[in-house]
Amino acid sequence: MKAKKQSLTAFSILFIILAVLCIISVLLNGQPISNDIISGLNPEKYGALVETVAAGGTVTVVGAKLNNFFMAYPNGFVNAADLIVFIVSIGGFIGVVMKTGALEAGVYHLVKKMHGKEEVLIVILMVLFSIGGSTYGMAEETIGFYALITTALVAAGFDTIVAVATVLLGAGCGVLGSTINPFATGAATSALQSVNVPYSSTTIMVLGFALWVTSLLIAIIFVLRYAKKVKADKGSTILSLQEQQDMKDHFMKEDGQTLEFTGKHKAVLIVFAISFAVMIASLISYQDITFGGNEDAYLAALGWSDFLTGVPLGQWYFAELAAWFTFAAVLVGIMARMSENELINTYLDGAKDLLSVALVIAVARGITVVMQATHMDFWILDKSAAILKGVPGFVFAPLSYVIYLVLSFLVPSTSGLAGFSIPVMGGLANTLGFDASVMVAVFSAGCGLINLFTPTSGVVMGGLGAAKVELKTYMKWGLKLFVAIGIANIVVLSLAMMIIK
């Protein structure tokens, strides 16, 4: 049993990071950024900066002012509004489903069925989440699964760390090894096209698959070793006393094994499963994957599906998903014969459970807003590109990887980071005689690894918050794993950079 210790909250950690970055920007105020960096940006998104360079001017680091720090939290909230409304809406949905008793009864029924084979469930779930991560960038969407997965795995005799790892590492290793993920490799190849740098989609997919499989295999082995130890000896958990109490309060039910699994429960769980199936189906980029980018063909086939949200399947995002899960919550409430008052109060209680998660994400997004306002992101990219010039392949790949670890810490959004960094990094690789396709894999792997544990990621902080696990505990548990995955990534990428020309 571990002694209870007080540790900094996620809010405090993020505000400290924000303050440090603001101070650094002040120290760097006026530092010039290479025109080559700015001229390669997408003019639709960075029009003012591109015009400044085109007119003969120079873009510099702008020191953060007090108002940048003071307004970072509300500005982050506004910037992440669609994600935040999705999180509180899915919290309300989960709350309504939990109120029916269907989730608990279904979980304990599953645990009975899997008795003696609980470790197999972990592997299956990690593989499924990783497929979602590699193919369509499943990340924030996983937050809705934590209530179910954590309850199931705790009931099976594991702890909340195992549950967090199953979801976060499963989906995260998939994103790390993105194959056709439109938010990572898709955004990166689009960025290469914008600056006419050649690349090979096949090479990107093969490298993504190699990174995916190696990283996931390492993660599964690591998680299973810990899971078996905890199942055999509850005292071997790494959780603090407070985290163990939170696990007991939120995810354990003493009479769970005696719960009856009724027909009504089954019907509610069918709606629950359909709700998440629709979420997954709505996020797949059919236009690119199925119709080769042909918008007319895509709309001819799926345009009818816009009747509910005004947006066809394949183009939904967090706002549409928020509306969908709110509708699903109402449907479950009607099936359970809840009164209007009971349904609304239950929905609001569920939303309240994930409100702290949503607010942490707002602070994390505020850091990104400040990075953009001060141009610190471009300055770091500029200095990174200068370091990489003239180095051999076996050094170029590891250095690029480390640079993307730093950039991803400051800009956790894969699509956003691809948009401003890949034209520079991919173009640099091509100029030095390397394959820009490998640089896309470096970008994907670097982003993927850092987003397994960085406090600036809403996915990490949201997942840990939903499972009631402290960042400090998670980092202590997973440090060796993250290092092992990083080493494996560097080996794969270094070989690729030297072999593929």
N, C-alpha and C positions, 0 to 999 in steps of 0.2 A: 504494500500500500504506500503510495507516494504522499508525502506531506503536502498540505495545501499551500500554494504559493500565490502571491499576487503578481500578476504580469500586466503589461500594458495592453489596453484594448486595441482592437483593430483601428478605431477612430484615432487614437493617440499616435499609433505607429504611422498612419497615413499623413496626419498633420505634421508630424516631425519630418517626414520625407519631403512634404510640400514646403516647409519652412527652409530646409537645407537647400532645395533646388532654387528657391527664390533668392536666397543669399548668394549662391553661386552665380546666378544670372546677373546680380548686381556687380559682383566682382569682374564679370566678363563683359560688362556693358560696353558697347561700341566695338567689340571684336568683329572684324569683317568675316563674311561667309563667301566662299568662292562663287563667282557668277556661274560656273559650270553646274554647281549644285542646284541653283535656283532656276536656271534656264531649262533644266530637264524636268521640271515639275509640270503637272497637269494644269494648264491655264484656266480650266473651268473651276478648279478648286482653289488655286493659288494665284488667281489673276493679278491682284495688286502687286505681289512680289515679282512675278514674271515681267510685268510692265515696268517696274522700277529698274530691273536689270536691262531690259530692252531699251530704256531711255538713257542708258549710260550710268545709272546709279549703282549703288552697292547696298546690299542688305546686311545689317549687322545684328548682333545680339542686343536685345533691349532689356535692360535691367528691370526686374519686377518691382512694381510699386506696392505700397501697403494695400491699395485697393485690389490688386491682383490676388494677394493672399487672403484678404478679408472676404472677397466675393468668390473664391475658388469653389467653395462648397455649394452655394446656390447655383453658380454657373454650371458646375458639374451635374447638378440635379437636372437642370434644363437640358443639358447636352445628352443626358442618359434617360430622358423622360420616358421614351418608348420602352426601354428595358425595365425601368422601375415599375411602370404600370403593368407590364407583363408579370413581374415577380410578385407584386401584391395580388394580382388577379389569380395567378396560379396558387398562391397561398390560400386565397378564399375558396378556390375549387377543392384543394386538398382538405381544407377544414370541413367543408360540407360532406365530402366523401368519408372522412374520418368519423364524423358525427353519426353516420348511418351504421357504423360498426363493421362495414363490409371489408375495409382495408385490413383491420386487425384480424378478423375471422379468416380472411383469405390468406393472409401471411402465415398464420399458425397452421392452417390447413396445408399450405405449401411446405412448411417446415416438417410437418409429420410425414408428408410424402417423400421428402428428401432426406429423411433420417439416415445418418451414416454416410451421406453423400453431399454434405453441406459444402465442402470445398469445391465440388464440381460446379455448384451454383455460382460461386465467385468467379471461376474461370469463364463460364458461359456469359455472365453479365459483363465482365471486362472485355471480352471479345466483341460482344454486341455493341457496347458503347464505343469501342474503338473503331468499329466499322462506320458508325455514325460520324465520328470525328474525322476520319480519313476521307469520307465521301462528300459530306456536306457541312463540315465544320461544327459539329454538335459540341457546344460549349455552355453558353448561358442557359440553353434549353434543358440542361441536365439538372438544374436547381429544383425543378419540379419533381424529380425522381427521388430526392434524398429522403423524404418522409417514408416512402414505401421501402426503399432499399435498406435504410438504416433500421427500421422496425424489423424487417425480415432477417437481417444478419445478426442483430442483437438477439432476436428470438432463437436463432440457430446456435447461439452460444459464443458469438464473437463480440467485439466491442465496436465503438463508433469509429475508431481509426480504420478498421477493416472496411467499414461501410464507405467512409470518405475515399479511401484508396480505390475501392472497386469502381466508384463512379468517376472520380476526378482523374485517376491515373488511366482508367480504361479509355475514356473519351480523350484525355490529354495526349496519350501516346498515339491515338489515331490522328489527331490534329498535327502532332509532331511529324508524323509520316503521311502527310496529306498526298493523296493521289489525284483526286478530281475535286477537291474542296474549293468551291468558287470563292471563298473568302480568304484563301491563302494562295494556293498555286494558281487559281483562276485570276485573282487580283494581280499576282506577280507577273504572269504571262501577258496580261493586258498592259501592264506598265512597260514591259519590254517592247511590246508592239508600238507603244506611243513614241519610243525613241529609235524604232527600226533596228533593234538588236535581235539577231537570229537566235532561235532556241528550238529544242526538240521536245514535243509533248510526251513522246514515248520515253525519252531519257528521264524526264521529270517524274513520270508515273513509276518507272522501274526503281529509281532511287527512293521515291516516297514509300514504295512498298517495302524496300529493304530496311529503311529507317523505322517504319511502322512495326514490322515483324520483330526486329531485334530489340527495339525499345519495349514493346509489349511483352515479349518473352521474359526480359529481365524483370519487368514490373510484376508480372504474374508470379514468378518464382519468389520474389521478395515478399509479396503480400501473403502468399500461401504459407511461407515459413513462419511469419508472424502470426497468422490466423490459427495455425495448428497449435502454436505455443500457447496462445490465449485460450483456446478452446480446452486445452488439457489442464491449464492452470490459470484461473481467473486473476490470481495475484501477480501474474507476469505482465499485466497490461501496463502500458506506458502512460495511461491517462492519470491526471491528478485526481485527488479526492473529490474536488468540485466537479470535474468532468464526469467522474463515475456517478456522482449523485444526479447530474443533469441527464445522463444516459438512463438512469433508473426512473427518473421523473417523467421523461418525455418518450422513451422508446421501449419500456418494459411494462408488461402486464402480468401480474402474479397468477391470474386464473386463465391465462391465454390458451393453455392446452385444452380447456373445457369449453371454449367458445363454440357455439353451434354455427355451422356454415350453411345458411338458408338459401332458398331460391331467390329471395329478394337481394341478398348479398351478392349472389352470382350475377344478377341482372345489373346491379350497380357497378360491379367490377367490369362487366362487359362494356358499359358506357365509359368507364375510366380508361380501359384499354383502347377503345375507339378514339377517345379524345386525344390521347398521345399519338396514336397512329396517324390521325389527321394532321397533328402538328408536324410529324416527321415528313409526311407526304407533301405538306404545304411548303416546306423549305427546300425541297430538292429542285435544283436548277434544270428543269425539263428543257427549257429553251436551248441551253448549251449542251446538255448531256444527250438528250433524245432527238432534238431537232437541229443540231449543228449550228446553233445561233440564229436560225431562221425564225424571226418573231412572228411572221404571218402564219407559218405552219403551226407554231406553238399555240397561237391564239385561236386558230381554226379548230384545234383539237381540245384545248382546255379553257377557252374563253368563257364557256358556259358556267364555269365554276366560280365566277365573280359575283354570283347572285347574293351571297351572304355578306361579303365585306367590300364589294366593289373592286376587288383585286383577285385575279385567278390564282389557283394553286400553282406554286412554284415561284410566286412573287410576294407571298405573305412574309411579314416580319413581326416584330414584337407587338406592334399596335393591334394587328389583326389577330394575333394569338391571344392577346389580352381579352379581346372581345369574344373569341371562341371559347376560352376557358370560363369566362363569366356565364356565357350561355349554357355550357356544360354543367356548371354548378347549379343553375336554376333547374335544369332537366333532372339532375340527381335529386334535388330537393323535392321536386314534384313526385318522383318515383318513390321517395321515402315518406311521402305524405307529411312533409313538414308544413307548419303554418307559415304565413308570410313573415311574421315577426321572427320566428325561429330560424327560418332560412337566411334572412338578412343579417341577424345577429351572429349566426354561425359563420357566414361568409366574411363578415367584418373581423371576427375573432381570428379566422384563418389568415386573413390579410395582415392582421397585426403581428402574427407570429413571424412573418417574413419582412416586416417593415424595417427592422434593424439591418437586415441583409441589404435591402434596397438603399438605405441611407449610407451604408458603408460604400456601396458601389458609386453613389453620388460623390463622395469624397475622393475615391480613386479616380473617377472621371475628371474631377476638378484638377488633379495633377496634370492630366493630359492637356486640359484647356490652358493651364499656365505655361506648359512646355511650348505649346503652339504660339501663345501670345508673346513670349520672350524670344522665340526662334532658337531656343536651346537645342531643339531636336535637329535642326539643320546644321548648327555649329558642330555638334557631336558627329554627325554624318560626314561633314566636311573634313574634320580632323582624322576620322577613321579611314576615309578614302586615301588621304595623303600617306598614312602609315602603310597601307597595303601596296603602294606602287613599287614595283621592282622586286617583290619577294618571290621565291620559288613556290611551286605548287604545294609541296608538303608543309609549307608555312602559311601560304595564302589561305587554304581552307580552314585550319584551326583559328587563325587570326580573325577571319571573316565571321566565324562561328561565335567567337568571344564578343566581337563587335555587335552582333545581333542579340546576344544575351543582354548587353548594356542597353541597346536601343529598345528592346522589347520590355525591359523593366520600366522604361520611361514612357513608352507608347505601346501598351498591351494589345491594342487592336491590330490584328494581322492585316486586314484589308487597308487600314490607314497607314500602317508602316510600309506595306508593299508599295502603296501609291507614291510615297515620297522618297523611299530608299532604293528600290529596285532599279529605277532608271540610272542611278549613279553606280550602284554596286554591280549590277548586271553589265552595264556599259564598260565599267572598269575591267571586269573579268574578261570581256570580249576583246578589249584593247590590248590586254596583256597576254592574249593567246589562249585563255582558258574558255571553257564552255559556259555560257551564261545559264544554261539549264541546271548546271550543278549549283550555281549561286542561288537559284530558286529553292533548291533542296536545302542549302545552307540556311537561307532565310526561314524556311518552314521549320527546320529542326531547332534553330536558335530560339525562335518564337515559342515553339512547342515546349521546349525544356523549361524556359523561364516561366511560362504560364502554368507550370505544374505547381509552382510554389510562391510566386511573387505576390506581395501584399498589395501591389498596385493593380492586380487583376480582380475584377469583379467576380469572375468565375471561382477563383480560389477562395476569396473572402466570403462570397455568397455560399459556397458549398460547406465551408467550415462552420459558418454561422448556422446554417440549416441543420447540421449534424451536432451542434453544440461542442465543437472541438476548437481549442485555442491554436493560433498559428504557431506559437512557440513549441507546443507539443508535437504538432504535425511536422515541423522542421526538424526537431530532434529525432523523430522516428524515421524520416525519409531522407536525411542528408546523404547517407552512403548510397542510397538508391539513385538519387539525382546525379551524384558524381559518376556512378557506374554507367548510367544512361548517357551522360555527356561524353565519357570516354569512348563508348561504343559508337556514338554519332560521329565523333571526330575521326575515328578509324575509317568508317564507311565513306565519309565525305572526302577525306584526304586521298584515299585510294581512287575515288571517282574523279577528283580534280586532276590527278596525275595521269590517269588512264584515258579519260574521255577528253578528246580535243575537238 
